[in-house]
Amino acid sequence: MIFWFSGTGNSLYIAKSIAQQNDLKLVSISSVVNSGAEFFEYDLEDGETIGFVFPVYAWAPPKMVLDFISKLRLKNYNDNYTFCVATCGGNVGNTVKVMEESLNTANIKLSAGFSVIMPNNYIVMGNVDSKEKEEKKLAEAEDTTGKISEIVSRKKSGMYNVVKGPLPGLFTGVISPMFNKYAIKTDSFFATDKCNGCGICEKVCTCKSIKVDKRPKWGKECNQCLACIHFCPTKAIQFGKGTEKKGRYTNPNISISEMSE
């Protein structure tokens, strides 16, 4: 069973690839969290593999992923092989360490952790990659994911193939809390006159905060996944003054319907 969270499709693509090669079920973290259930309970089969696949937000797992784990209840858990994959634009800091600590509080032991470099999508800071760089990253990610799938299939423990980058303690320990406190907001989102009211932003919003009535309106909840910006077919949705002239990116192997399940 693989629990996944994804904004623009990168992490879902990785989760799908590993699930298909290892005959594992896929569970959307955002869909489960948005259900409003008090706890999230799952019955495990004997020896069932458990996975968590998610993007890195400010050098840490998304807050929704950590909130999900805090309410996760796995029945018949018996030190089942558990892995995590963090997708990122370059490096992950101490993301896997944070994940391991979070799982420990839920009495789940992390067996292996990985990072996979994928095309950039956080255009609030920076921009998307060039098409050439995007294609290179996707090709390399394909190879990396295949290797991860092989490790998972063999249930190899103690495997930590992670690109931490410089100063992981600083980036994860200082910048991540600041990101969650100050950056996760909706008041800077807006739609220009290019908006055609199609409702795609509402469908792909990972916290179901967007409601479309001719034009989208944002509630208070936000994951800063930027799915609304990147999936908008007319490039109408913006965040402040800095995104209008920047590119857009969604994983070419993932459809809107898959993201909105």
Backbone bond lengths (Angstrom), bond angles and torsions (degrees), N, CA, C in turn:
res aa  C-N    CA-C-N  psi(-1)  N-CA   C-N-CA  omega(-1)  CA-C   N-CA-C  phi
1 M - - - 1.458 - - 1.520 108.89 -
2 I 1.325 115.57 125.20 1.460 120.17 178.60 1.521 109.66 -114.14
3 F 1.316 116.17 121.85 1.453 122.81 174.69 1.526 107.54 -92.48
4 W 1.345 116.44 123.74 1.459 119.00 -175.18 1.520 112.65 -126.51
5 F 1.324 113.99 150.89 1.465 122.00 173.33 1.524 106.40 -134.58
6 S 1.340 116.53 135.51 1.459 119.37 -177.21 1.516 110.60 -153.60
7 G 1.343 116.00 141.95 1.459 120.86 177.60 1.515 112.91 -100.32
8 T 1.323 116.58 -49.60 1.465 120.08 -178.05 1.525 112.60 -116.36
9 G 1.321 116.98 10.28 1.462 120.67 172.28 1.514 116.55 104.10
10 N 1.327 119.14 -12.91 1.461 120.58 -178.61 1.523 112.49 -59.57
11 S 1.328 115.87 -51.20 1.467 119.48 -177.21 1.529 111.33 -69.02
12 L 1.312 117.18 -35.08 1.467 119.36 177.21 1.522 110.07 -64.46
13 Y 1.310 117.57 -39.65 1.464 120.44 179.16 1.532 110.70 -61.78
14 I 1.326 116.72 -44.25 1.465 120.66 177.82 1.517 110.39 -63.73
15 A 1.335 116.84 -44.26 1.469 121.02 179.81 1.524 110.84 -61.05
16 K 1.324 116.89 -43.82 1.467 121.10 179.06 1.526 111.69 -61.71
17 S 1.318 116.17 -42.87 1.458 120.90 -178.16 1.528 111.10 -62.86
18 I 1.330 116.44 -45.68 1.466 120.20 -179.91 1.518 110.74 -69.07
19 A 1.335 116.42 -38.71 1.467 120.65 -179.90 1.524 111.10 -63.78
20 Q 1.325 116.96 -43.29 1.464 120.72 -178.61 1.521 111.75 -65.33
21 Q 1.306 117.12 -37.18 1.463 120.73 -178.02 1.522 112.96 -79.51
22 N 1.323 116.39 -15.56 1.465 119.83 -177.88 1.529 113.07 -122.73
23 D 1.336 116.03 9.93 1.462 121.61 177.99 1.533 111.86 53.42
24 L 1.330 114.76 52.84 1.461 121.08 -179.40 1.524 110.41 -112.95
25 K 1.323 116.32 147.81 1.455 122.11 177.13 1.534 110.23 -78.09
26 L 1.334 115.50 151.56 1.453 121.09 178.03 1.527 110.63 -109.81
27 V 1.330 116.11 135.60 1.462 121.82 178.34 1.526 108.74 -130.38
28 S 1.331 117.18 124.06 1.457 122.14 179.34 1.525 110.72 -78.40
29 I 1.307 116.97 118.06 1.470 121.18 179.59 1.521 110.75 -62.53
30 S 1.323 117.62 -44.77 1.469 119.49 -177.12 1.521 111.56 -63.64
31 S 1.332 117.13 -39.53 1.469 119.75 178.80 1.514 111.27 -63.09
32 V 1.329 115.91 -40.54 1.460 120.08 -179.43 1.525 110.96 -68.42
33 V 1.320 116.76 -45.58 1.468 120.44 180.00 1.524 110.41 -62.62
34 N 1.322 117.01 -40.91 1.466 120.66 -179.21 1.521 113.14 -70.40
35 S 1.324 117.22 -11.57 1.469 120.37 177.28 1.524 111.31 -69.39
36 G 1.337 115.77 -21.28 1.456 120.00 177.92 1.513 114.95 80.69
37 A 1.317 118.18 8.94 1.464 121.25 -179.75 1.524 110.46 -64.19
38 E 1.317 115.92 149.39 1.465 120.28 -179.17 1.528 110.88 -68.99
39 F 1.341 115.23 -41.95 1.453 121.28 177.07 1.526 108.93 -135.24
40 F 1.316 115.74 159.68 1.456 121.00 -179.18 1.529 108.43 -115.98
41 E 1.323 116.32 103.32 1.455 121.68 -172.55 1.527 111.39 -106.83
42 Y 1.338 115.28 137.43 1.458 121.64 178.83 1.525 109.85 -138.85
43 D 1.310 115.78 137.71 1.462 121.78 175.34 1.522 108.70 -89.79
44 L 1.304 116.44 124.07 1.456 120.84 179.48 1.525 110.77 -94.57
45 E 1.318 114.85 143.43 1.454 119.58 171.75 1.526 108.21 -81.48
46 D 1.318 117.13 160.56 1.458 120.73 -179.68 1.531 109.97 -58.42
47 G 1.324 115.82 124.15 1.456 120.55 177.62 1.509 115.40 73.14
48 E 1.337 117.67 12.32 1.465 120.47 -177.81 1.527 111.29 -65.53
49 T 1.319 116.20 134.64 1.459 122.07 178.18 1.527 110.16 -78.68
50 I 1.338 115.59 141.79 1.459 121.51 179.48 1.520 108.95 -119.22
51 G 1.321 116.92 131.83 1.453 120.52 179.11 1.517 112.44 -131.95
52 F 1.320 115.95 153.33 1.463 123.04 174.55 1.530 107.18 -131.21
53 V 1.323 116.84 122.44 1.459 121.47 -179.83 1.529 108.14 -125.83
54 F 1.319 116.72 128.64 1.464 120.65 -172.16 1.525 110.18 -160.89
55 P 1.323 118.47 160.01 1.465 121.68 175.26 1.527 110.41 -83.93
56 V 1.309 115.63 161.19 1.462 121.53 175.95 1.525 108.60 -92.93
57 Y 1.328 116.21 127.40 1.466 121.62 175.85 1.517 108.49 -116.18
58 A 1.319 116.95 110.37 1.468 122.30 -179.92 1.527 110.60 56.30
59 W 1.333 114.99 46.97 1.462 122.82 174.73 1.533 114.01 62.84
60 A 1.320 115.57 35.19 1.468 120.76 176.42 1.532 108.79 -159.33
61 P 1.328 117.69 165.53 1.465 119.24 175.29 1.527 109.85 -65.70
62 P 1.335 118.16 149.56 1.467 120.16 174.96 1.526 110.75 -56.53
63 K 1.315 116.05 145.63 1.464 120.83 -179.17 1.530 111.16 -56.49
64 M 1.340 117.48 -36.92 1.459 119.91 -179.13 1.526 111.37 -63.14
65 V 1.320 117.33 -34.44 1.460 121.06 178.16 1.525 110.16 -65.93
66 L 1.316 116.97 -44.17 1.459 120.88 179.45 1.523 111.05 -67.61
67 D 1.329 117.56 -37.82 1.468 120.89 176.31 1.523 110.55 -63.69
68 F 1.329 116.22 -39.14 1.465 121.13 178.03 1.522 110.64 -61.28
69 I 1.310 116.56 -46.05 1.466 120.38 -178.90 1.521 111.32 -63.23
70 S 1.321 117.27 -35.69 1.473 120.45 -179.12 1.522 112.51 -64.43
71 K 1.342 116.73 -21.07 1.466 120.73 180.00 1.525 112.38 -110.75
72 L 1.319 116.28 7.39 1.463 120.47 -175.79 1.525 111.35 -80.68
73 R 1.312 115.71 133.03 1.468 122.09 177.66 1.526 107.98 -128.19
74 L 1.322 116.51 115.36 1.461 121.37 -178.98 1.523 109.61 -107.34
75 K 1.316 115.99 110.31 1.454 120.80 179.11 1.527 109.37 -78.73
76 N 1.304 115.81 144.66 1.477 123.23 -179.45 1.526 111.82 68.51
77 Y 1.320 117.23 18.34 1.460 119.51 176.68 1.525 109.74 -68.39
78 N 1.316 115.46 130.09 1.461 121.11 -179.21 1.532 108.83 -144.15
79 D 1.333 114.37 68.72 1.463 120.58 -176.24 1.529 112.06 52.48
80 N 1.332 116.04 39.67 1.472 120.42 178.13 1.528 110.13 -58.73
81 Y 1.313 115.47 146.27 1.467 120.63 177.59 1.526 108.87 -60.01
82 T 1.342 115.98 123.53 1.464 121.74 -175.36 1.524 109.78 -130.28
83 F 1.314 116.14 128.46 1.468 120.61 179.77 1.516 110.78 -129.84
84 C 1.318 116.32 162.87 1.470 120.55 173.13 1.517 109.28 -136.65
85 V 1.325 115.23 148.78 1.457 122.40 175.99 1.524 107.98 -128.53
86 A 1.326 116.46 123.00 1.456 121.87 178.51 1.528 109.04 -108.07
87 T 1.320 116.96 119.74 1.460 120.21 177.07 1.530 108.94 -90.47
88 C 1.328 115.77 146.70 1.463 119.23 -174.11 1.516 110.34 -156.16
89 G 1.322 115.70 165.79 1.446 120.75 176.61 1.517 112.52 -82.48
90 G 1.350 117.28 -23.30 1.455 120.78 -179.15 1.513 113.95 -154.10
91 N 1.344 116.86 -57.31 1.462 120.55 179.39 1.523 110.52 -147.20
92 V 1.333 116.27 168.38 1.471 120.06 -169.67 1.523 114.47 -120.21
93 G 1.334 118.37 -1.35 1.450 119.15 -177.50 1.524 111.03 59.27
94 N 1.325 116.06 -136.21 1.466 121.54 179.57 1.532 112.16 -98.02
95 T 1.320 115.85 30.97 1.468 120.32 -178.63 1.527 112.51 -54.78
96 V 1.312 116.98 -46.35 1.469 120.15 -177.32 1.520 110.71 -66.76
97 K 1.322 117.30 -34.79 1.465 120.89 176.39 1.524 110.63 -63.28
98 V 1.333 116.59 -43.74 1.466 121.02 177.32 1.527 109.96 -61.75
99 M 1.323 115.67 -41.59 1.459 120.71 179.10 1.523 110.57 -62.64
100 E 1.305 116.69 -43.48 1.463 121.00 -179.82 1.528 111.15 -62.14
101 E 1.322 116.20 -43.14 1.467 120.52 179.37 1.524 110.86 -65.64
102 S 1.326 116.72 -40.31 1.459 120.40 178.92 1.524 111.31 -63.86
103 L 1.325 116.26 -43.35 1.464 120.37 178.91 1.520 111.33 -65.43
104 N 1.323 116.38 -36.20 1.468 119.56 178.60 1.520 111.68 -59.93
105 T 1.331 116.92 -37.20 1.467 120.24 179.17 1.523 111.27 -66.52
106 A 1.335 116.56 -22.49 1.467 121.46 177.37 1.532 110.69 -97.21
107 N 1.339 115.87 12.25 1.468 122.63 179.89 1.526 112.37 60.40
108 I 1.329 115.28 36.77 1.462 121.81 176.09 1.526 107.53 -118.61
109 K 1.316 116.74 130.73 1.465 121.67 -178.13 1.518 110.56 -97.37
110 L 1.319 116.00 125.58 1.461 120.95 178.10 1.526 109.61 -78.73
111 S 1.321 116.22 124.48 1.464 121.22 -177.76 1.521 112.92 -92.28
112 A 1.349 117.16 -31.94 1.463 121.15 -176.46 1.524 109.70 -158.70
113 G 1.330 115.74 152.21 1.465 119.91 -179.99 1.511 111.36 -142.40
114 F 1.324 115.86 145.15 1.463 120.86 -175.18 1.523 110.56 -141.68
115 S 1.325 115.80 158.39 1.460 120.77 169.25 1.518 108.39 -126.78
116 V 1.320 115.75 147.64 1.463 122.20 178.62 1.523 108.22 -131.32
117 I 1.319 117.00 122.83 1.461 121.31 178.72 1.526 109.41 -78.28
118 M 1.319 115.78 127.38 1.462 123.00 -177.95 1.530 109.42 -129.70
119 P 1.328 118.36 169.03 1.471 120.67 179.28 1.525 113.10 -58.43
120 N 1.316 115.82 144.01 1.465 121.81 -179.95 1.529 111.25 -66.18
121 N 1.322 115.83 148.06 1.462 120.00 175.73 1.532 113.25 -142.90
122 Y 1.333 119.03 -8.25 1.469 119.59 -177.01 1.530 109.98 -85.50
123 I 1.331 114.82 82.66 1.465 120.34 -173.28 1.528 113.44 -82.75
124 V 1.329 117.92 -0.57 1.465 119.20 171.48 1.526 108.30 -63.31
125 M 1.315 115.81 -35.41 1.464 122.86 171.81 1.529 106.89 -126.06
126 G 1.299 118.45 125.65 1.455 120.73 -177.96 1.517 111.30 81.67
127 N 1.334 114.84 -163.69 1.461 120.11 -176.77 1.523 108.87 -144.89
128 V 1.309 116.55 173.28 1.459 119.93 176.33 1.530 108.69 -70.32
129 D 1.312 116.07 162.22 1.459 120.70 177.35 1.524 110.81 -73.00
130 S 1.321 115.85 161.32 1.450 119.86 171.14 1.521 108.26 -64.86
131 K 1.325 117.38 159.58 1.464 120.92 -179.24 1.521 110.77 -59.14
132 E 1.311 116.46 -39.21 1.460 120.93 179.84 1.522 111.36 -63.97
133 K 1.338 116.12 -44.39 1.463 120.32 179.94 1.526 110.53 -68.98
134 E 1.331 116.40 -38.34 1.466 120.93 177.39 1.526 110.80 -58.26
135 E 1.320 116.52 -48.55 1.458 120.85 -178.46 1.529 111.44 -64.91
136 K 1.320 116.74 -35.85 1.467 121.27 178.42 1.527 109.88 -65.77
137 K 1.328 116.55 -45.37 1.464 120.34 179.33 1.523 111.49 -62.21
138 L 1.326 116.90 -42.04 1.467 120.55 -179.03 1.529 110.99 -65.17
139 A 1.332 116.45 -39.15 1.464 120.13 179.26 1.525 110.73 -66.37
140 E 1.329 116.66 -42.95 1.460 120.67 179.47 1.525 111.09 -68.45
141 A 1.338 116.33 -35.11 1.465 120.62 178.31 1.523 111.10 -65.21
142 E 1.326 115.98 -34.70 1.466 121.10 177.68 1.528 109.88 -59.42
143 D 1.322 115.95 -45.00 1.460 121.08 179.62 1.524 111.06 -66.87
144 T 1.331 116.62 -44.44 1.464 121.23 179.93 1.518 111.08 -61.94
145 T 1.324 116.31 -43.06 1.472 120.51 -179.46 1.518 111.46 -64.09
146 G 1.331 116.64 -37.11 1.457 119.88 176.88 1.514 111.53 -61.37
147 K 1.323 116.37 -40.31 1.465 120.61 178.70 1.528 110.95 -67.56
148 I 1.326 116.10 -39.34 1.466 119.63 177.51 1.526 110.42 -63.31
149 S 1.325 116.47 -43.22 1.466 121.13 179.73 1.524 111.35 -59.09
150 E 1.313 115.55 -38.68 1.465 120.42 178.81 1.526 110.76 -65.65
151 I 1.326 116.85 -42.98 1.465 121.15 177.74 1.519 110.53 -62.65
152 V 1.332 115.61 -43.84 1.466 120.38 179.53 1.521 111.24 -63.43
153 S 1.323 116.63 -42.11 1.462 119.92 -179.08 1.525 111.80 -62.07
154 R 1.328 115.94 -32.19 1.461 120.71 179.16 1.523 112.58 -90.60
155 K 1.333 115.25 -4.07 1.468 122.22 179.38 1.518 111.49 53.23
156 K 1.331 114.86 50.58 1.452 120.28 178.72 1.527 109.76 -80.59
157 S 1.310 116.56 120.68 1.461 121.69 179.81 1.522 111.15 -91.04
158 G 1.313 115.86 158.71 1.453 121.07 177.95 1.510 114.20 76.66
159 M 1.329 117.63 12.53 1.462 121.59 179.19 1.529 109.24 -91.93
160 Y 1.321 116.24 116.74 1.461 120.31 -179.77 1.532 108.52 -131.16
161 N 1.322 115.65 86.80 1.464 121.97 179.01 1.526 108.32 -98.27
162 V 1.327 114.95 88.59 1.462 121.53 -170.92 1.527 110.90 -131.41
163 V 1.334 116.50 134.64 1.459 121.20 173.46 1.529 107.48 -94.30
164 K 1.328 116.05 98.72 1.466 120.50 -176.27 1.521 112.44 -75.94
165 G 1.329 117.18 -36.02 1.455 120.14 -175.38 1.522 110.86 81.02
166 P 1.342 117.43 -178.98 1.478 121.16 -178.50 1.522 112.49 -75.21
167 L 1.322 115.21 149.26 1.465 123.15 174.37 1.539 112.97 47.20
168 P 1.323 118.36 54.27 1.470 119.86 -177.59 1.523 113.89 -61.05
169 G 1.344 116.44 -35.17 1.462 119.44 179.07 1.513 112.08 -63.85
170 L 1.334 116.68 -41.05 1.463 121.23 -179.91 1.514 111.18 -67.38
171 F 1.346 116.76 -50.16 1.457 120.10 -175.88 1.528 112.30 -64.40
172 T 1.321 116.72 -44.72 1.463 119.79 -178.93 1.525 111.66 -76.79
173 G 1.335 116.03 -39.48 1.467 119.73 -175.13 1.506 115.08 -77.83
174 V 1.342 117.28 -27.19 1.465 120.60 -175.72 1.530 112.23 -111.72
175 I 1.317 116.60 -51.67 1.469 119.48 -174.81 1.523 111.90 -70.57
176 S 1.330 117.41 -39.65 1.468 120.02 -179.24 1.526 112.77 -58.87
177 P 1.361 119.36 -48.80 1.472 118.94 177.04 1.524 112.97 -60.37
178 M 1.336 116.62 -36.77 1.462 119.88 178.70 1.526 110.79 -66.87
179 F 1.325 116.11 -39.05 1.466 121.13 177.54 1.521 110.35 -60.19
180 N 1.334 116.38 -47.75 1.466 120.23 -178.66 1.524 112.72 -66.90
181 K 1.321 116.47 -27.40 1.466 120.03 -178.55 1.528 112.95 -85.51
182 Y 1.338 116.39 -38.55 1.460 118.92 -171.33 1.536 115.39 -113.85
183 A 1.321 117.85 -26.07 1.466 119.67 -172.92 1.516 113.88 -92.34
184 I 1.323 116.67 -24.56 1.466 119.08 -177.14 1.524 109.03 -82.24
185 K 1.313 115.11 92.08 1.457 120.55 -177.35 1.514 108.67 -150.58
186 T 1.314 115.92 162.85 1.466 119.76 -178.04 1.526 113.55 -116.28
187 D 1.313 117.98 -6.09 1.466 118.92 -172.99 1.530 113.84 -69.44
188 S 1.331 117.56 -12.15 1.468 119.51 178.40 1.524 112.91 -94.32
189 F 1.330 117.91 -5.95 1.466 120.82 177.48 1.528 110.22 -79.51
190 F 1.334 115.81 142.94 1.462 120.38 172.88 1.522 108.80 -160.62
191 A 1.319 115.67 162.95 1.465 121.54 178.19 1.523 109.20 -115.54
192 T 1.315 116.75 134.78 1.458 122.12 179.26 1.535 110.51 -83.85
193 D 1.307 115.72 -176.67 1.463 121.36 179.14 1.529 112.62 -66.30
194 K 1.319 117.90 -10.40 1.463 121.57 177.12 1.534 111.93 -72.01
195 C 1.322 116.86 -14.65 1.470 121.15 -177.66 1.530 110.55 -62.28
196 N 1.335 116.79 131.06 1.466 120.98 177.80 1.530 112.47 -108.90
197 G 1.341 116.04 8.62 1.470 119.71 176.94 1.509 114.49 68.89
198 C 1.321 118.16 25.32 1.477 121.43 -174.78 1.522 113.92 -66.52
199 G 1.342 117.82 -26.58 1.458 121.02 176.90 1.520 115.01 88.26
200 I 1.318 117.73 3.92 1.465 120.17 -179.76 1.524 111.04 -62.45
201 C 1.317 117.52 -39.57 1.466 120.85 179.76 1.526 111.34 -59.26
202 E 1.320 116.21 -38.65 1.465 120.29 177.99 1.528 110.54 -65.37
203 K 1.317 116.69 -39.49 1.464 121.00 -178.50 1.519 112.73 -66.51
204 V 1.335 117.04 -39.64 1.466 119.64 -173.19 1.531 113.46 -93.12
205 C 1.315 119.02 -7.64 1.460 121.40 -179.73 1.531 110.02 -58.63
206 T 1.322 117.42 123.28 1.464 120.94 -174.09 1.528 113.69 -76.32
207 C 1.317 117.56 -11.42 1.466 118.50 175.80 1.523 111.81 -121.41
208 K 1.339 115.80 12.71 1.466 121.86 176.19 1.524 111.93 52.66
209 S 1.312 115.01 42.53 1.455 121.04 -178.34 1.519 112.79 -93.47
210 I 1.340 116.61 -15.84 1.462 121.06 -174.99 1.532 111.34 -96.47
211 K 1.313 115.69 132.56 1.460 122.26 173.29 1.531 108.07 -125.69
212 V 1.325 115.50 130.94 1.461 119.73 -176.68 1.521 110.88 -104.25
213 D 1.311 115.36 119.40 1.458 122.72 172.51 1.523 105.55 -130.07
214 K 1.315 115.64 87.10 1.471 124.01 -169.89 1.529 110.82 71.77
215 R 1.317 116.08 -47.70 1.455 121.33 174.27 1.532 108.84 -134.20
216 P 1.341 117.29 155.70 1.462 119.39 -178.82 1.526 112.75 -70.84
217 K 1.311 113.92 145.66 1.457 121.58 172.66 1.521 107.19 -127.63
218 W 1.326 115.96 134.57 1.455 121.20 -176.41 1.520 110.80 -99.11
219 G 1.326 115.62 137.32 1.453 120.60 171.51 1.522 109.26 -83.62
220 K 1.318 117.43 -161.14 1.462 120.51 -176.58 1.518 112.98 -85.86
221 E 1.332 117.05 -27.91 1.462 119.95 -175.84 1.523 111.15 -75.38
222 C 1.330 115.62 141.64 1.459 120.45 178.63 1.521 109.84 -160.20
223 N 1.336 116.14 143.28 1.458 121.47 174.56 1.521 112.44 -104.32
224 Q 1.339 117.14 -6.03 1.469 122.35 -173.44 1.528 111.24 59.40
225 C 1.345 116.22 32.41 1.465 120.67 177.89 1.527 111.20 -77.28
226 L 1.335 117.11 -21.42 1.468 125.00 179.39 1.524 113.67 63.61
227 A 1.326 116.80 20.40 1.469 119.68 176.87 1.522 110.58 -59.42
228 C 1.320 116.88 -39.10 1.464 120.14 -178.25 1.528 111.20 -61.25
229 I 1.327 116.45 -39.18 1.459 120.40 179.87 1.525 111.37 -69.23
230 H 1.312 115.90 -49.19 1.461 119.91 -171.58 1.525 113.97 -74.73
231 F 1.324 117.88 -31.17 1.465 119.88 -178.83 1.524 112.64 -87.30
232 C 1.319 118.44 -9.35 1.465 120.98 179.65 1.532 110.18 -61.59
233 P 1.329 118.55 119.34 1.473 120.94 -174.57 1.518 114.34 -71.44
234 T 1.324 117.28 -17.90 1.463 119.60 -178.91 1.529 112.91 -108.92
235 K 1.318 116.09 3.99 1.468 121.88 -178.71 1.532 110.74 58.50
236 A 1.337 114.51 37.97 1.467 119.77 -177.02 1.519 112.78 -85.52
237 I 1.328 117.26 -28.34 1.464 120.10 -173.98 1.521 110.53 -84.91
238 Q 1.326 114.80 132.43 1.457 121.72 -178.39 1.522 110.29 -130.39
239 F 1.331 114.44 163.03 1.466 120.81 174.35 1.518 107.10 -126.19
240 G 1.321 115.95 104.11 1.454 120.23 -175.81 1.520 111.36 64.35
241 K 1.326 115.27 -148.94 1.463 120.55 -176.50 1.528 112.95 -100.12
242 G 1.337 116.70 -0.11 1.447 117.93 -169.85 1.514 117.72 -99.77
243 T 1.330 118.47 -3.57 1.472 119.11 -173.40 1.527 114.84 -106.26
244 E 1.311 117.95 -12.99 1.462 120.71 -171.99 1.531 112.90 -59.96
245 K 1.316 117.26 -38.95 1.455 120.26 -176.37 1.530 112.89 -95.35
246 K 1.311 116.42 5.86 1.460 120.22 -178.95 1.524 111.31 -94.62
247 G 1.321 115.41 162.26 1.456 120.72 -178.37 1.515 113.18 -74.92
248 R 1.305 114.75 176.15 1.460 121.69 177.48 1.534 108.52 -128.13
249 Y 1.326 115.65 150.59 1.464 119.29 -179.47 1.519 111.31 -146.33
250 T 1.311 116.30 132.05 1.463 122.37 165.83 1.517 106.71 -135.66
251 N 1.320 117.08 148.75 1.460 119.82 -178.37 1.527 109.65 -60.96
252 P 1.314 118.28 126.18 1.468 121.33 -174.60 1.526 114.57 -67.30
253 N 1.320 116.54 -12.42 1.466 120.33 -178.11 1.530 113.44 -99.09
254 I 1.331 116.07 1.30 1.468 120.67 -176.17 1.524 110.11 -120.43
255 S 1.317 115.88 134.24 1.475 121.42 -177.76 1.524 111.18 -95.15
256 I 1.322 114.90 163.20 1.463 120.49 176.77 1.527 110.46 -61.64
257 S 1.309 117.55 -39.14 1.466 120.76 -179.18 1.522 111.43 -63.07
258 E 1.331 117.55 -35.68 1.465 120.16 177.59 1.517 110.90 -68.52
259 M 1.309 117.29 -36.94 1.453 121.33 -179.60 1.507 112.36 -71.59
260 S 1.324 117.23 -26.71 1.464 120.67 -175.64 1.514 113.59 -98.71
261 E 1.342 117.90 7.43 1.475 120.89 179.65 1.534 109.68 -68.50
